[in-house]
Amino acid sequence: MIYITTQIAIRENEIGEEFIQASGPGGQNVNKVASAVQLRFNVIKSPSLPEDIRKQLIIIAGKQLSSEGYLIITARRFRDQHKNRADALSRLVKIIRKASETEIPRIKTSPSRKSKIKRLEAKRHRSGIKRIRRPPLLTE
């Protein structure tokens, strides 16, 4: 079990991993070793996700979501396969945690009387500075 939050846990058999050859540095092993990891998680058919989090995850995933409903995460940052695996899994956990966060609605407030006065005084002060910098008016 992979624990995302206190309420959400995903079984390891819901996550599929495919190892592919990574581009970039790797020395002599770059074309021989499949060190990059492509992690697949079916968002639509997963029994571990509540419906509201599933909907939010689909919105957050964006281009990472395939047409079949798989969230695909490719990790190729490291040369080591184990590190890339851990990186992909941590990114999956991060995305699901982000989807599970509830947004606190903003409560509109009006500015206080003191803040209004302070703002107007700052405007007057700035206006005075600009007035001093103006060239003098030539009168004939």
PyMOL commands that set and color helices and strands:
alter all, ss='L'
color gray80, all
select helices_A, chain A and resi 12-14+27-29+51-64+81-100+113-133
alter helices_A, ss='H'
color red, helices_A
select strands_A, chain A and resi 2-3+9-10+15-20+36-42+70-75
alter strands_A, ss='S'
color yellow, strands_A
deselect
rebuild
show_as cartoon
